[in-house]
Every structure is written in structure tokens, then in C-alpha cells.
Amino acid sequence: MGDRACVIFFDATDVSPTVYLHWHGDRVPTWLDDLKTRMAGRYSDAHYAAARFVGLCHERISGNLSLGIRSNSLTLTKVRDPLRIRDESPGDAGVVIVDTADFRWTAHGGYLAERRQP
């Protein structure tokens, strides 16, 4: 079916739209490391981080499939609630929540939830 992942960024006041990957869920941790470097000097901005992450994914995924953006109704309270976030998971790699204050991430509802962030 794929190696799906949903990636959502948040900052002190906002939650980004959901970035959907139909394939490449296993690459999300590496791509988030790359994003952290790219966002140096621009931390704590969920919308810019999401936009730059989409750009980074677009550079690495050929064609016109497997990358999407969708709105969500998530609040800061919901993105911090593991039970609520697990419900957002597409399966496979799961849903990844990224705190743009330091680009630490947590994963829920998929195999990335079992990986520890360095």
C-alpha cells in the first residue's frame, strides 16, 4: 500500500497543515535532520518549517505523486496528546509531530514510534 507518513509541525501558537507522504516514511527522520539545518536562524515557525519541509520532499521525490498537503483541525492541545495524535496515523510510518522550537519529533501510530530520536 505504501510507506505512509503524516508530518505536522507546531510552534508556541500555531499548528501547520499536515504534510502527507505516501512513500518514503522511513526517510522522515533523516529529512527532518536536513530541515533542522535548513531552518537555522528560523526556529519556532511552524508554517515556514512545513513549507520548507514540503520543498525538501519535493526535491527528493520525483514525479507528481506521493506528496500532499492537507488541512487539519488540530490544536496545540491535540498535537501534544499521544492518544489523539495516534488517531491521525495513516499506518506504516505513522504521524510525526515536530516541535519547531528545537525540531525534536515524536511519532505515533506507526513503526517510527519505536525509534528513539538521537
Backbone hydrogen bonds, N-H to C=O, Kabsch-Sander energy under -0.5 kcal/mol:
donor,donor_aa,acceptor,acceptor_aa,energy
3,D,22,H,-2.1
5,A,21,L,-2.1
6,C,94,G,-2.0
7,V,19,V,-2.7
8,I,96,V,-2.9
10,F,98,V,-2.3
11,D,14,D,-2.3
16,S,9,F,-3.1
18,T,70,R,-2.7
19,V,7,V,-2.7
20,Y,18,T,-0.6
20,Y,68,G,-2.9
21,L,5,A,-2.9
22,H,66,S,-1.3
23,W,66,S,-0.6
25,G,3,D,-1.8
27,R,24,H,-1.6
28,V,25,G,-1.1
31,W,27,R,-2.7
32,L,28,V,-2.5
33,D,29,P,-1.7
34,D,30,T,-2.1
35,L,31,W,-2.2
36,K,32,L,-2.4
37,T,33,D,-1.7
38,R,34,D,-2.3
39,M,35,L,-2.5
40,A,37,T,-1.4
42,R,39,M,-3.1
44,S,100,T,-2.7
49,A,45,D,-2.4
50,A,46,A,-2.3
51,A,47,H,-2.1
52,R,48,Y,-2.7
53,F,49,A,-2.4
54,V,50,A,-2.3
55,G,51,A,-2.1
56,L,52,R,-2.5
57,C,53,F,-2.7
58,H,54,V,-2.9
59,E,55,G,-1.9
60,R,56,L,-1.0
60,R,57,C,-0.7
61,I,57,C,-1.8
62,S,60,R,-0.6
68,G,20,Y,-2.6
70,R,18,T,-2.5
79,V,75,T,-2.4
80,R,76,L,-0.9
81,D,78,K,-1.6
85,I,81,D,-2.6
86,R,82,P,-2.0
87,D,83,L,-0.8
87,D,84,R,-0.6
88,E,85,I,-1.9
89,S,86,R,-1.3
93,A,4,R,-1.9
94,G,4,R,-0.9
94,G,91,G,-2.3
95,V,108,H,-2.6
96,V,6,C,-3.5
97,I,106,T,-3.0
98,V,8,I,-3.0
98,V,96,V,-0.5
99,D,97,I,-0.5
99,D,104,R,-2.5
100,T,10,F,-2.7
100,T,98,V,-0.8
102,D,99,D,-1.3
103,F,99,D,-2.5
104,R,99,D,-0.7
106,T,97,I,-2.1
108,H,95,V,-2.2
111,Y,92,D,-2.3
112,L,93,A,-1.1
113,A,110,G,-1.5
114,E,111,Y,-1.4
115,R,112,L,-1.2
